[in-house]
């Protein structure tokens, strides 16, 4: 999708890694979050609550930066390309929310 829209692939990869890092810090299923909660002998959800102080501001700044950068790369001519990519993916794969059924 990013290549079809003409977005710089390193920036898109950075956005994906930033999202994965945020999810790893906040998820109660994350091994590092559980390990630190056990090591500090605190409640898991209390530990996650304290993590919000450092991860949410970074998340908000990232969203603003990616919103501005995305607006810079978006254009009406690329919407047709994105529709074409989605249609091609739809023909090649079964894109359904019930994929595991």
N, C-alpha and C positions, 0 to 999 in steps of 0.2 A: 504494500500500500504506500509506504513512504517513497519508494523509488518511483512508483506511478505518479505520485503527486509532485515529484521533483524536490522533495525535502532532503537535506543532507543526512546521509545514513549514519555518520558518527553522532550527530545530535539526537537522532531517533534512538540509537543504541544507548546513549546516555540517559534518555528519558525512561527507557525500559529498565535499565539497571537501577536508576533512582527509585522507580516504583517498586521494584523487587526488594530493594534495601528497606524502604518504608514498610512494606508488608512484612518483612522479616522481623523488624523491630517491634511491631504492634501486634502481631498474631500470637494468640495464646498457644498455638500449635508449633511455634518456632522453637527449635532446639536451643538456640542461644538465649532466647527470652526465658525459657524454663530453667536453663542452667544457671543464669544469673539470679533468678528468683530463689532457686535452691541454695546457691552459694551465699547469698545475703540473708537467707532465712526470712524472707518476706512472702507475703501472699502474692500469688502470680498476678492477680488483677490489680493489686495495689502497685506492683512493680510496673505493669503496663501503664497505669495511670500516671506514674512518675515519668515514664518515657515520653508521654505526650508533650511535656515541657520543652523537650529538645527536638522531637521529630516533627511536630505539627508546624512550627514556624518554618522549618526547612521545606516541608511539603507545600505550604502556602507560597513561599518565594518561588519554588520550582514551578508551581502551577501558573503563576503570573508570568514567569520567564517563558515557559513553553506556550502560553496563550499568545503572548506578543510575537514570539518567533513563528508560531503557527499561522497567525494572521498575516505575517509578512510573506509566507510561502503559499498561502491559499489564493486561488483565483478561480473565476467562473469556468475557464476553459479546462481546468483540471478536474472539475466535478464530473464531466463526461468520462474522463479517463478512469476515475474511481468507480463510476457506475459500470464501466466496461470490465474492470478488474473483478468487481463483485459478481457480475453476471458470469464471467468465466469461471470463477471459483465455485459458483453455484452449480455450474454444469459438470465440473470435475469432481466435486465432493458433495456429500450429503450434509448440508449446513442446517442443523436442526437443534433446538434447545433440548430435545429428547434423544441426544446422540447415544446415550448409554442404555436406552430402552431396547 
